Amino acid sequence: MAILLDEKSRVVVQGITGSEGSFHTRESVKLGTKVVAGVTPGKGGTALDGIPVYDCVRDAVERQQANVSGIYIPAAFAADAILEAIEAEIDLIVCMTEGIPVAEMIKVKQALKGSGTRLIGPNCPGITTPGTGKVGFMPNFIHKQGNVGVVSRSGTLTYEMIWQLTGLGIGQSTSVGIGGDPIVGCGFIDILEWFEEDPLTEVIVMIGEIGGTAEEEAAEFIRGQVTKPVVSFIAGQTAPPGRRMGHAGAIISGGKGTAEEKFKALERAGVLVEKNPAEIGRRVQEILITEKN
Amino acid sequence: MKIHEYQAKQILMEYGIPVPRGSVASTPDEARAAAEALQGKTVVKAQIHAGGRGKGGGIKPAASPDEACNAARAILGMQLVTHQTGPEGKKVRKVLVEEASAVRKELYLSLVVDRSRGKECVVFMASEAGGMDIEQVAETAPEKIVKCAIHPAVGFSPFQARKLSAALGLNAEQQKLFAEIVRNLYRLFLEKDCSLLEINPLAITEDGRLLALDTKINFDDDGLYRHPEIRELRDPDEEEPLEVAARDAAVNYIKLDGNVGCMVNGAGLAMTTMDMIKMAGGEPANFLDVGGGASPERIEQAFRILTSDTNVKCILVNIFGGVLRCDRVSAGLIQAAKNIEMRLPMVVRLQGTNVEEGRRMLQESGLRFMVADGLYEAAEKAVSLTK
C-alpha cells in the first residue's frame, strides 16, 4: 500500500532527455520505479534506455497508460508542462522545478480544481515509496521499507530525517516533499489525510519551516482528524523577518509565519514537537516501542 | 525584489494611475532645479528601501526652491533610521522632489497574494485609515480593513471596485476615479509579476482628485526572468555588498549578526543548521545554501563570501550528500581552502554518499578541518571554537 506511489503507478518523465531528467530517470529505475514513457517536445520517436519518448503527454497516456508524471523542466516552461499533464488526465503530477512565478502557480491551482489530478510540488524533492519506487531527487540509499510516513517542505533536510530513521532501523511507508514555494499543489493536510487512511503508516513525521500558515492549518487538521502520532520539527527558528530564506515560501512577513507560532500551534494540537532535529529519529523510536508494548 | 518610491511611481504613471508631479535628485542643486520646474510648494523625500521615513526626518516640506535645496542638503547622505532599517539606518543617496498636495483624506489600498490553502489568488485590501502602518490597523481596528479577492480565472469585475469604494465612503465622482485605479492596479500586478503593491496613502485632494502620494512595489523574484525592465531597477546600494557578490556567484546567502559562518546544501538544512548553532549557545553569521550541484568553484566562491565577513570566527560546513557525493565535496573544500589560504578553523560534517572517502580526504589533507558526525555535535564543536 503506502500512499501516492504504488505498484499500479506508471510513470512518464516530462523532460526525460535533459541532463536532470535522464539522470533521475535512471536513478528511479534502479529503485524499481516503472518508468513507461518520456516526453520531450521534438524528440518523439526516440528512446532513453529503451523507454519510449513522445512529443506530448497525451501520447504517453494513450500508448503507455502512464498515470504519474515527473517534471524536470526549467522554470520558464514548467507551469505549461503541469497544465499539459492536467489536460492529459494524469492522476499524479510531481514537479521538481524551482523558480516558477507565483502568478503561474495561481493559474495552475485553478486548473487543478475540478480535475482528477493531484500535484506534488513544485520546488520539491519528490516522493519515494520504498520497495515500489520514486519520482524525484531523493537519494536511493537513504530509504528503508517500513511504517513511518514522512512529509516535509524541504529537500536535504528531509533526506537527513529519513536517513536518521533508517540509521535506527526504522523504515518509511512513503516520504513526500511537498515543496518550498509559497503556492504548492498538495499541502500538509492532504498528505496527513492519506497517511491517516493508509494501513501501512503507523507514525507520521512532519517537517515544516517558516512562512505562510500551512503548519497552523495542519495543526488544526491533526487535532480534529488524525489519530496516529505525529512528530514535528519547524526549521527557521533563527531566521530574520522579511528575508526569503532560500525557498520562495520561507519568509516571515508582517511578523507572521514564525517558527515559534508554528511550534505553539502544533503543541496545542497534541503534536509531539521536537525542537532539536537531531532527536527526531529517537522520538519516533520511542513511540514505536511504546506502541508495541 | 524591492524598488524605490520614485521608480514605483513611474510604473504607476505608465498604468495611468495618478501620482504627484516630481523628479529625482542626487544633489541639493538638482533638488533646487526640480523644485523650480515644479513651481509652488514641494516635498523632499528620502529614497531608501524602507518605510517610516517621515518620522526619521527623511521627508521635509519646502515652500521655495531654496528650501528644497536646503532640505535635500539635510537629507542626502544622512543615515536614515526607521523602524524598518535597523539601528544602523540606511544611507540616503537620492531624494524625490514632488509637488505638495492639499489633502482632504488619506486612504489605504494594496494588492497581495493570498497563499492560504484553497484560496490562492490576488486580494485587494482597502482601508479608510490611510497613512498609517496597516499592520497596526489590522491589529487595533481590523474592522476598518476591507478585502476583496479576485478570482484568477474570472479576473477583475467592476462590482469589486464598487464594493471597495462603498466601504471607503467615496462619493459618486470619486468612485469613478477609484474604479479606474483599481482596474489598472490589478493589471499592473499581474503583468509585472508583483508580490506586493501598496498605495499608502491614496489621497483625496481638496480639489476632489485621487492621488497616489506614496507607494511601494515588491516583485516576485521568480518572475524577474521575464522582466528585464524591472531587473534594471535594482539598486545594489540598498543591498548588503556580500549578498550582491553572492547573487552574482549564484550562492544563496543572507548575512546575519553572529560569528559562526555556515555553508550548507539545501535551504531547509541551512536554516536548521543556524537553529542548531543557536541551540548550542552560539550565533549564526549567515544563511548560506550552496545548492544541489555544488561544484568546487561554487564552494570556493561560498568560502570567499563567508570569510569576507570579518565577524566570522569559525566555519561550519554541513553537507548531506545525495547526488552530490561527499568525496566531491571534500575535494572542493580542500581546493578552496588552499586557494584562499583559509585561516579560520573549520568544522565539517558530511553525511550521505561516499561519506567515508570524503572524511578520509579531509583528514589526510593537512588542513585544519575538524570532522563531526552528528548534526548537533557539529554545531557544538563550531560554537566551542568561537569561545
Boltz contact constraints between the chains, C-beta under 6 A:
constraints:
  - contact:
      token1: [A, 99]
      token2: [B, 222]
      max_distance: 6.0
  - contact:
      token1: [A, 101]
      token2: [B, 193]
      max_distance: 6.0
  - contact:
      token1: [A, 101]
      token2: [B, 220]
      max_distance: 6.0
  - contact:
      token1: [A, 101]
      token2: [B, 222]
      max_distance: 6.0
  - contact:
      token1: [A, 101]
      token2: [B, 223]
      max_distance: 6.0
  - contact:
      token1: [A, 102]
      token2: [B, 113]
      max_distance: 6.0
  - contact:
      token1: [A, 102]
      token2: [B, 220]
      max_distance: 6.0
  - contact:
      token1: [A, 103]
      token2: [B, 190]
      max_distance: 6.0
  - contact:
      token1: [A, 103]
      token2: [B, 193]
      max_distance: 6.0
  - contact:
      token1: [A, 106]
      token2: [B, 120]
      max_distance: 6.0
  - contact:
      token1: [A, 106]
      token2: [B, 152]
      max_distance: 6.0
  - contact:
      token1: [A, 109]
      token2: [B, 120]
      max_distance: 6.0
  - contact:
      token1: [A, 110]
      token2: [B, 152]
      max_distance: 6.0
  - contact:
      token1: [A, 110]
      token2: [B, 153]
      max_distance: 6.0
  - contact:
      token1: [A, 139]
      token2: [B, 322]
      max_distance: 6.0
  - contact:
      token1: [A, 154]
      token2: [B, 268]
      max_distance: 6.0
  - contact:
      token1: [A, 155]
      token2: [B, 266]
      max_distance: 6.0
  - contact:
      token1: [A, 156]
      token2: [B, 265]
      max_distance: 6.0
  - contact:
      token1: [A, 156]
      token2: [B, 266]
      max_distance: 6.0
  - contact:
      token1: [A, 156]
      token2: [B, 269]
      max_distance: 6.0
  - contact:
      token1: [A, 156]
      token2: [B, 320]
      max_distance: 6.0
  - contact:
      token1: [A, 157]
      token2: [B, 268]
      max_distance: 6.0
  - contact:
      token1: [A, 157]
      token2: [B, 269]
      max_distance: 6.0
  - contact:
      token1: [A, 157]
      token2: [B, 272]
      max_distance: 6.0
  - contact:
      token1: [A, 159]
      token2: [B, 320]
      max_distance: 6.0
  - contact:
      token1: [A, 159]
      token2: [B, 322]
      max_distance: 6.0
  - contact:
      token1: [A, 160]
      token2: [B, 320]
      max_distance: 6.0
  - contact:
      token1: [A, 182]
      token2: [B, 115]
      max_distance: 6.0
  - contact:
      token1: [A, 183]
      token2: [B, 115]
      max_distance: 6.0
  - contact:
      token1: [A, 183]
      token2: [B, 120]
      max_distance: 6.0
  - contact:
      token1: [A, 187]
      token2: [B, 117]
      max_distance: 6.0
  - contact:
      token1: [A, 209]
      token2: [B, 268]
      max_distance: 6.0
  - contact:
      token1: [A, 212]
      token2: [B, 115]
      max_distance: 6.0
  - contact:
      token1: [A, 213]
      token2: [B, 116]
      max_distance: 6.0
  - contact:
      token1: [A, 217]
      token2: [B, 117]
      max_distance: 6.0
  - contact:
      token1: [A, 235]
      token2: [B, 268]
      max_distance: 6.0
  - contact:
      token1: [A, 235]
      token2: [B, 271]
      max_distance: 6.0
  - contact:
      token1: [A, 235]
      token2: [B, 272]
      max_distance: 6.0
  - contact:
      token1: [A, 236]
      token2: [B, 271]
      max_distance: 6.0
  - contact:
      token1: [A, 237]
      token2: [B, 275]
      max_distance: 6.0
  - contact:
      token1: [A, 238]
      token2: [B, 274]
      max_distance: 6.0
  - contact:
      token1: [A, 238]
      token2: [B, 275]
      max_distance: 6.0
  - contact:
      token1: [A, 238]
      token2: [B, 278]
      max_distance: 6.0
  - contact:
      token1: [A, 238]
      token2: [B, 284]
      max_distance: 6.0
  - contact:
      token1: [A, 239]
      token2: [B, 271]
      max_distance: 6.0
  - contact:
      token1: [A, 243]
      token2: [B, 254]
      max_distance: 6.0
  - contact:
      token1: [A, 245]
      token2: [B, 267]
      max_distance: 6.0
  - contact:
      token1: [A, 245]
      token2: [B, 271]
      max_distance: 6.0
  - contact:
      token1: [A, 245]
      token2: [B, 287]
      max_distance: 6.0
  - contact:
      token1: [A, 246]
      token2: [B, 252]
      max_distance: 6.0
  - contact:
      token1: [A, 246]
      token2: [B, 267]
      max_distance: 6.0
  - contact:
      token1: [A, 246]
      token2: [B, 289]
      max_distance: 6.0
  - contact:
      token1: [A, 247]
      token2: [B, 267]
      max_distance: 6.0
  - contact:
      token1: [A, 248]
      token2: [B, 222]
      max_distance: 6.0
  - contact:
      token1: [A, 254]
      token2: [B, 135]
      max_distance: 6.0
  - contact:
      token1: [A, 277]
      token2: [B, 272]
      max_distance: 6.0
  - contact:
      token1: [A, 278]
      token2: [B, 374]
      max_distance: 6.0
  - contact:
      token1: [A, 278]
      token2: [B, 375]
      max_distance: 6.0
  - contact:
      token1: [A, 278]
      token2: [B, 376]
      max_distance: 6.0
